[in-house]
Amino acid sequence: MFSKYKKASDAAPARKPAAVVDLAPPPAATAAKSVVRKAAQPAAAAPIDKDVKRKQRMGEIKLELHRALLDNLNLAALEHATEADLRQEINAISAEILAEKSIVLNREDRMTLNSELFDEVTGLGPLETLLKDDSVNDILVNGPQQIFVERDGKLQLTDVTFKDEKHLLRIIDKIVSAVGRRVDESNPYVDARLQDGSRFNAMVPPVAVDGSLVSIRKFKKDKLAIDDLVNFGAFTEEMAAYLQAAVATRLNIIVSGGTGSGKTTTLNALSSFIDNAERILTIEDTAELQLQQTHVGRMESRPANVEGKGEVSPRDCLKNALRMRPDRIIVGETRGEEVIDMLQAMNTGHDGSMTTIHANSARDGVSRLENMIAMAGIEMPLKAVRSQISSAVNLIVQASRLQDGSRRMTSITEITGMEGDVISMQEIFRYQRVGLTPDNKIIGHFTATGVRSHYAERFRMWGYDLPSSIYEPIAAQ
């Protein structure tokens, strides 16, 4: 029955299954036992939901079949097998084992089972369905029985589960081993990247108390352009025109925001305004930026190995990037001592560089930069630090995820210099909240603040003479 992917040791006796699970109605000979078992249960016990019971039985069948597949398949030969051949082989082995166990399944259940078995052998098991769902942004696993997803900014509990903790740990180990990492009791957490570019983080027991914790930030295959974000209501056409002028005239821009607020998406959109003739170098922990320009060099930092060696930090990448004749440097996220080199790059001929930071407002963003410089261990007077920041950073774009799950560019703020010991800033555009609808949707509108851009003359000199009307405030509708 088995073909070229069957293991060579056919003569070995088949392992006796631990339990036979049958979905067919019990024959008359076993009906009495079934009745006795039911009678032995407490009378007050609630009846088990049929769907739950059926799902449990299907899970047991899948576990048995998966064990049989691992016993019978030549896993080394699978590397060169096509998807069609592998599916056909799994279907054949599955049909034979079901026949041996006298398990009867309808066509829909059999197709679902074969698809799940294929995912177990070649993919990430229960997670494959969620990874293929384009409406899912994040996958959050809290132990084997609880998997959440984020859709449209809202968390939802799914009916997808793992069989047990061992099943979940096997999938985690499959992911991290593919990128040369490991995770166990001595190294209980790990960062990795899936084949499609999705960001993966896991933490296992004993640090994770109630079962392994996994979070997957899915990689968006379709890059959102500025027009898409305008259509989604993330900002207005006037703000887009202003940002185009800011990027094209090589202002240094920081995109600020909280986790999941859309910083990387905004950075991707802003990068579309960069001229195709410029040399761009990107530095990220996990490669997420999708720049469409011709001349792009991508770098990714690397953590230390098991022996504590081989680390390549974002700062190492940034120092090396300065020797590679970049026109612009884009750092996916600045979170540590690399901030020093980033500010120096912005101050020494790499105008138009961009990065993101975690902060709740433009003023908080400046404070974060000050704190990161202090954490780098460089002893500088506060005024000198602020002077460095004010001369390096021109624009802070604030992205926020609001309470209804929507993402908005809530503020565009210019840094205009120093007034004494304080960095002077002026807000050009903001998102004005008005109220809430009965279904908790935020009511608001974008408006200019009435302040003319500090860089208006620079825009004009570069050929971006923006009309003064875009700076006029808009009254609430």
C-alpha positions in Angstrom: 0.0 0.0 0.0 2.7 2.5 1.0 4.8 4.0 -1.8 8.3 5.5 -2.0 7.9 7.6 1.2 7.3 4.5 3.3 10.2 3.6 5.7 12.4 0.8 4.5 11.8 -1.4 7.6 8.5 -2.8 6.4 9.2 -6.1 8.0 9.0 -4.6 11.5 5.8 -5.5 13.3 3.3 -2.8 13.5 3.0 -1.1 16.8 -0.3 -1.9 18.5 -2.4 1.2 18.9 -2.9 2.4 22.5 -6.6 2.8 22.0 -9.1 2.4 19.2 -11.4 5.3 18.7 -14.5 4.6 16.7 -16.9 7.3 15.5 -19.4 4.7 14.2 -22.4 3.8 16.3 -21.6 1.1 18.9 -22.7 -2.4 17.9 -25.3 -4.2 19.9 -22.7 -6.3 21.8 -21.2 -3.2 23.4 -24.5 -1.3 23.9 -24.9 -2.8 27.3 -21.5 -1.6 28.4 -22.3 1.8 27.2 -25.5 1.8 29.2 -23.6 0.6 32.3 -21.1 3.4 32.0 -23.8 6.0 31.7 -25.6 4.6 34.7 -22.5 4.8 36.8 -22.2 8.5 36.2 -23.8 10.9 38.8 -27.4 11.6 37.8 -26.8 15.4 38.2 -23.9 15.5 35.7 -24.6 17.8 32.8 -24.7 16.2 29.3 -21.5 16.6 27.3 -22.1 18.8 24.3 -22.1 16.7 21.1 -19.8 19.1 19.2 -17.3 19.0 22.1 -17.4 15.2 22.3 -17.0 14.9 18.6 -14.1 17.3 18.6 -12.4 15.3 21.3 -12.8 12.0 19.4 -11.5 13.6 16.2 -8.5 14.9 18.2 -7.8 11.4 19.5 -8.0 9.9 16.0 -5.7 12.6 14.6 -3.1 11.9 17.4 -3.2 8.2 16.6 -2.9 8.7 12.9 0.0 11.3 13.4 1.9 8.7 15.4 1.4 6.1 12.7 2.5 8.6 10.1 5.7 9.3 11.9 6.3 5.5 12.3 5.7 4.8 8.6 6.8 7.9 6.6 10.4 8.3 5.5 10.8 11.9 6.7 14.2 12.4 5.0 12.5 11.7 1.6 9.8 14.2 2.3 12.2 17.1 1.7 12.2 16.3 -2.0 8.5 15.4 -2.3 6.0 17.7 -4.0 2.9 18.8 -2.0 0.6 16.7 -4.3 2.7 13.6 -3.7 2.8 14.1 0.0 -0.9 14.7 0.3 -1.6 11.6 -1.7 0.7 9.6 0.5 -0.9 10.9 3.7 -4.4 10.2 2.3 -3.3 6.6 1.5 -1.7 5.9 4.9 -4.7 7.5 6.7 -7.2 5.4 4.8 -5.4 2.2 5.5 -5.0 2.9 9.2 -8.7 4.0 9.5 -9.7 0.7 7.8 -7.5 -1.3 10.2 -9.1 0.4 13.2 -12.6 0.1 11.7 -13.1 3.8 12.1 -15.8 5.2 9.9 -15.7 8.9 8.9 -17.8 10.8 6.4 -16.2 12.5 3.5 -16.0 16.0 5.1 -14.4 14.7 8.3 -11.9 12.6 6.3 -10.9 15.6 4.2 -10.5 17.8 7.3 -8.5 15.1 9.1 -6.2 14.6 6.1 -5.6 18.4 5.8 -4.8 18.6 9.5 -2.4 15.7 9.3 -0.6 17.4 6.3 -0.3 20.5 8.5 1.1 18.4 11.4 3.7 16.7 9.2 4.8 19.7 7.1 3.6 22.8 8.8 2.7 24.2 12.3 -0.2 22.0 13.1 -3.3 23.9 14.5 -1.6 27.2 13.8 -1.5 26.7 10.0 -5.2 27.6 9.6 -4.8 30.8 11.5 -1.6 31.7 9.6 -3.4 31.3 6.3 -6.3 33.5 7.4 -5.6 37.0 6.0 -8.0 38.6 8.4 -5.8 37.6 11.4 -3.1 40.1 12.4 -1.8 38.5 15.6 -2.0 34.9 17.0 -1.7 34.7 20.8 -1.4 31.2 22.5 -2.0 31.0 26.2 -1.3 27.3 26.8 -2.5 24.4 24.7 -6.3 25.0 25.1 -6.6 28.8 24.7 -5.7 30.5 21.4 -6.7 34.1 20.7 -6.4 36.1 17.4 -6.7 39.8 16.7 -9.0 40.9 13.9 -9.6 44.5 13.2 -7.9 45.6 16.4 -10.1 43.3 18.6 -9.1 40.1 20.4 -11.2 37.0 19.8 -11.0 33.5 21.3 -10.9 30.8 18.7 -12.0 27.2 18.9 -8.5 26.0 17.7 -6.6 24.0 20.4 -3.6 21.8 20.8 -3.9 18.3 22.0 -1.8 19.0 25.1 1.3 20.8 26.3 3.7 18.3 24.6 1.9 19.0 21.3 2.4 22.7 21.7 6.1 22.3 22.7 6.7 20.1 19.7 5.4 22.9 17.3 7.5 25.5 19.2 10.6 23.4 18.8 9.8 22.9 15.1 9.7 26.6 14.6 12.8 27.6 16.5 15.0 24.7 15.3 14.3 25.8 11.7 16.2 29.1 12.4 19.0 27.6 14.5 17.6 28.5 17.9 16.5 26.3 20.9 14.1 26.7 23.8 14.0 24.6 27.0 14.1 25.0 30.8 17.6 26.5 30.7 16.7 28.9 27.9 12.9 29.4 28.4 12.2 32.2 25.9 13.1 32.8 22.3 12.6 35.2 19.4 12.4 33.9 15.8 11.0 34.5 12.4 8.7 32.2 10.4 9.4 31.4 6.8 6.9 34.0 5.6 8.5 36.7 7.7 6.1 36.7 10.6 7.5 37.6 14.0 7.5 34.8 16.6 8.0 34.9 20.3 7.7 32.0 22.8 8.1 31.4 26.5 7.9 27.9 28.0 7.5 26.4 31.5 8.7 26.9 34.2 8.7 30.6 33.4 5.3 30.3 31.7 3.1 29.0 34.6 -0.1 27.7 32.9 1.5 26.4 29.7 3.7 27.8 27.0 3.0 31.3 25.8 3.3 32.1 22.1 2.8 35.3 20.1 3.0 35.6 16.4 2.8 39.0 14.6 1.8 38.1 11.1 3.8 39.5 8.2 1.6 41.5 5.8 2.2 40.3 2.2 0.4 43.3 0.7 2.0 46.6 1.6 -0.4 49.4 2.4 0.2 52.5 0.4 -0.5 56.1 1.4 -3.8 56.0 -0.6 -4.9 52.9 1.2 -4.3 54.5 4.6 -6.2 57.6 3.6 -9.1 55.5 2.4 -9.0 53.6 5.8 -9.2 56.9 7.6 -5.8 56.7 9.2 -5.1 60.3 8.1 -6.3 62.9 5.5 -5.1 63.8 2.0 -3.7 67.1 3.4 -1.6 65.2 6.0 -0.5 62.9 3.2 0.6 65.9 1.1 2.5 67.3 4.0 4.3 64.0 4.8 5.2 63.6 1.1 6.9 66.9 1.2 8.6 66.1 4.5 10.0 62.8 3.2 11.0 64.1 -0.2 12.9 67.1 1.3 14.8 64.7 3.5 13.5 65.6 7.0 14.6 63.2 9.7 11.4 61.5 10.9 10.5 59.4 14.0 7.3 57.4 14.0 6.1 57.1 17.7 3.4 54.9 19.1 2.4 52.1 21.4 2.5 48.3 20.6 0.3 47.4 17.7 -0.5 51.0 16.8 0.7 50.7 13.2 4.2 52.2 13.5 5.8 49.8 11.0 2.9 50.2 8.6 3.2 54.0 8.8 7.0 53.7 8.2 6.4 51.5 5.2 3.9 54.0 3.8 6.3 57.0 4.3 9.1 55.2 2.6 7.1 55.1 -0.6 7.9 58.8 -1.0 11.7 58.2 -1.2 13.2 58.8 -4.6 14.1 55.6 -6.5 17.7 56.9 -7.1 18.6 56.9 -3.4 20.6 54.2 -1.6 18.6 53.0 1.5 19.9 50.7 4.2 17.4 49.2 6.7 18.2 47.7 10.1 15.7 45.6 12.0 15.4 43.0 14.7 12.9 41.1 12.5 12.8 42.1 8.8 9.3 43.6 8.3 9.8 46.6 6.2 8.8 46.2 2.5 10.5 49.0 0.6 9.8 49.1 -3.1 12.8 51.1 -4.2 15.5 49.7 -6.4 18.6 50.3 -4.2 17.8 48.8 -0.8 20.2 46.9 1.5 18.5 45.0 4.3 20.1 44.0 7.6 18.8 42.0 10.5 20.3 41.9 14.0 21.1 38.5 15.6 20.9 37.4 19.2 23.7 35.5 20.9 23.8 31.7 20.5 23.6 29.1 23.2 27.2 29.7 24.3 26.6 33.5 24.5 28.6 34.3 21.4 27.8 35.5 17.9 25.5 38.4 18.8 25.1 41.1 16.2 23.3 44.0 17.8 21.3 46.8 16.0 24.1 49.1 17.0 26.7 46.9 15.3 24.6 47.0 12.1 24.2 50.7 12.4 27.9 51.3 12.8 28.6 49.2 9.8 25.8 50.8 7.7 27.6 54.2 8.1 30.5 52.8 6.2 28.3 51.6 3.3 27.6 55.0 1.7 23.9 55.2 2.5 21.7 58.1 1.4 19.2 57.2 4.1 19.2 54.8 7.0 15.9 53.3 8.2 15.9 51.6 11.6 12.9 49.4 12.2 12.8 50.3 15.9 15.2 52.2 18.2 15.1 50.8 21.7 18.6 51.0 23.2 22.1 52.3 22.9 21.9 52.4 19.0 20.0 55.7 19.5 23.4 57.4 19.8 24.5 56.2 16.4 21.1 56.9 14.9 21.2 60.6 16.0 24.8 60.9 14.8 23.8 59.6 11.4 21.0 62.1 11.2 23.4 64.8 12.1 26.2 63.8 9.7 24.9 63.8 6.2 22.3 61.1 6.3 19.3 63.4 6.1 16.0 61.8 5.6 16.6 58.9 7.9 13.7 57.3 9.8 13.0 55.1 12.7 10.2 54.2 15.2 10.1 54.4 19.0 7.6 53.3 21.7 6.0 56.4 23.2 2.5 57.8 23.8 3.0 61.3 22.5 5.6 63.5 20.7 6.8 65.0 24.0 7.1 61.5 25.5 9.0 60.4 22.5 11.7 63.1 23.1 11.9 62.0 26.7 12.3 58.4 25.6 15.2 59.4 23.4 16.8 61.2 26.4 16.3 58.1 28.5 17.9 55.8 25.9 20.9 58.0 25.7 21.2 57.9 29.5 20.8 54.0 29.5 23.6 53.7 26.9 26.0 54.9 29.7 27.2 58.0 28.0 27.6 60.9 30.4 26.5 64.1 28.7 24.9 67.2 30.2 21.1 67.2 29.7 21.3 70.4 27.6 23.8 68.7 25.3 21.6 65.7 24.9 18.6 67.8 24.1 20.6 69.9 21.7 21.7 66.7 19.9 18.1 65.5 19.6 16.7 68.9 18.5 19.3 69.2 15.7 18.9 65.6 14.5 15.1 65.0 14.6 12.8 67.2 12.5 9.4 65.5 12.7 7.6 63.1 15.1 4.6 61.3 13.7 2.4 59.9 16.4 0.4 56.7 15.6 -2.2 55.4 18.1 -4.6 52.4 18.4 -7.8 53.8 19.8 -10.1 52.1 22.2 -12.4 50.9 19.4 -9.5 49.1 17.7 -9.1 51.7 15.0 -5.6 53.1 14.2 -5.1 56.8 13.6 -2.2 59.1 13.0 -3.2 61.3 16.0 -0.5 63.9 15.7 2.2 65.3 13.5 4.7 67.5 15.4 7.7 69.4 14.3 10.8 70.0 16.4 11.9 73.6 15.8 15.0 73.9 18.0 15.9 74.9 21.6 14.5 77.5 23.9 16.9 77.7 26.8 17.1 74.1 28.1 13.8 73.0 26.6 13.2 71.5 23.1 10.7 73.6 21.3 7.9 71.8 19.4 4.9 72.7 17.4 2.0 70.5 16.4 0.8 70.9 12.8 -2.0 68.3 12.6 -4.0 66.4 15.2 -6.9 64.0 15.5 -9.6 65.7 17.5 -11.9 63.3 19.4 -15.5 64.4 19.9 -17.3 61.5 21.6 -18.5 57.9 21.3 -21.3 56.2 19.4 -23.7 53.9 21.3 -21.7 50.9 20.0 -18.4 52.4 21.3 -17.1 53.7 18.0 -15.0 56.8 18.4 -16.3 60.0 16.8 -13.6 62.5 15.7 -12.0 64.3 12.9 -8.5 65.4 11.7 -7.7 69.0 11.7 -4.7 71.3 11.3 -3.8 73.4 14.3 -3.4 76.7 12.3 0.4 76.7 12.8 2.3 77.1 9.6 5.1 74.6 9.1 8.6 75.6 10.3 9.9 73.9 7.1 7.6 75.7 4.6 10.4 77.5 3.0 12.4 74.3 2.7 9.4 72.7 1.0 9.2 75.6 -1.4 12.9 75.5 -2.3 12.6 71.7 -3.1 9.6 72.2 -5.3 6.8 71.3 -2.8 5.0 74.6 -2.4 2.1 73.5 -0.2 -1.0 75.7 -0.2 -1.5 77.7 3.0 -5.1 76.3 3.2 -3.8 72.9 4.5 -2.7 74.6 7.7 -6.2 76.0 8.4 -8.2 74.4 11.2 -11.3 72.4 10.4 -14.4 72.9 12.5 -16.1 69.8 13.9 -18.9 68.5 11.6 
